[in-house]
Amino acid sequence: MQRFVIPTKYLQYPEFKVLMEQVADEFGYEHEGGIHIPCEESVFEEILIRYMSCDKKK
């Protein structure tokens, strides 16, 4: 399992909203520690790369 640290502004984007809904459905809202996202690591990395490249263009 890979650990990622992302800017909080990414949480406003549609893909991250969907992932956060999946987290809430699977794990609930009350848990300690980091958020475990129920998706393939490669999918999450693709989403991150897309938003990171958009940030660099600005």
CYANA upper distance limits for C-alpha pairs under 8 A (distance plus 0.5 A):
  1 MET  CA     41 GLU  CA      8.50
  2 GLN  CA     41 GLU  CA      7.86
  6 ILE  CA     10 TYR  CA      7.59
  7 PRO  CA     11 LEU  CA      8.39
  8 THR  CA     12 GLN  CA      8.48
  9 LYS  CA     13 TYR  CA      8.37
 10 TYR  CA     16 PHE  CA      7.31
 10 TYR  CA     51 TYR  CA      8.08
 11 LEU  CA     16 PHE  CA      5.77
 11 LEU  CA     17 LYS  CA      6.68
 12 GLN  CA     16 PHE  CA      7.41
 12 GLN  CA     17 LYS  CA      7.04
 13 TYR  CA     17 LYS  CA      6.72
 14 PRO  CA     18 VAL  CA      6.80
 15 GLU  CA     19 LEU  CA      6.83
 15 GLU  CA     47 ILE  CA      7.91
 16 PHE  CA     20 MET  CA      6.56
 17 LYS  CA     21 GLU  CA      6.73
 18 VAL  CA     22 GLN  CA      6.82
 19 LEU  CA     23 VAL  CA      6.73
 19 LEU  CA     37 ILE  CA      7.19
 19 LEU  CA     38 PRO  CA      8.06
 19 LEU  CA     39 CYS  CA      8.44
 20 MET  CA     24 ALA  CA      6.72
 20 MET  CA     37 ILE  CA      8.02
 21 GLU  CA     25 ASP  CA      6.66
 22 GLN  CA     26 GLU  CA      6.59
 22 GLN  CA     37 ILE  CA      8.06
 22 GLN  CA     38 PRO  CA      7.41
 23 VAL  CA     27 PHE  CA      6.19
 23 VAL  CA     28 GLY  CA      7.49
 23 VAL  CA     35 ILE  CA      8.06
 23 VAL  CA     36 HIS  CA      7.40
 23 VAL  CA     37 ILE  CA      6.25
 23 VAL  CA     38 PRO  CA      7.03
 24 ALA  CA     28 GLY  CA      4.90
 24 ALA  CA     29 TYR  CA      6.10
 26 GLU  CA     38 PRO  CA      8.40
 27 PHE  CA     31 HIS  CA      8.12
 39 CYS  CA     43 VAL  CA      7.30
 39 CYS  CA     44 PHE  CA      7.42
 40 GLU  CA     44 PHE  CA      7.01
 41 GLU  CA     45 GLU  CA      6.64
 42 SER  CA     46 GLU  CA      6.70
 43 VAL  CA     47 ILE  CA      6.93
 44 PHE  CA     48 LEU  CA      6.75
 45 GLU  CA     49 ILE  CA      6.55
 46 GLU  CA     50 ARG  CA      6.73
 47 ILE  CA     51 TYR  CA      7.01
 48 LEU  CA     52 MET  CA      6.45
 49 ILE  CA     53 SER  CA      6.51
 50 ARG  CA     54 CYS  CA      6.90
 51 TYR  CA     55 ASP  CA      6.73
 52 MET  CA     56 LYS  CA      6.89
 53 SER  CA     57 LYS  CA      6.96
 54 CYS  CA     58 LYS  CA      7.25
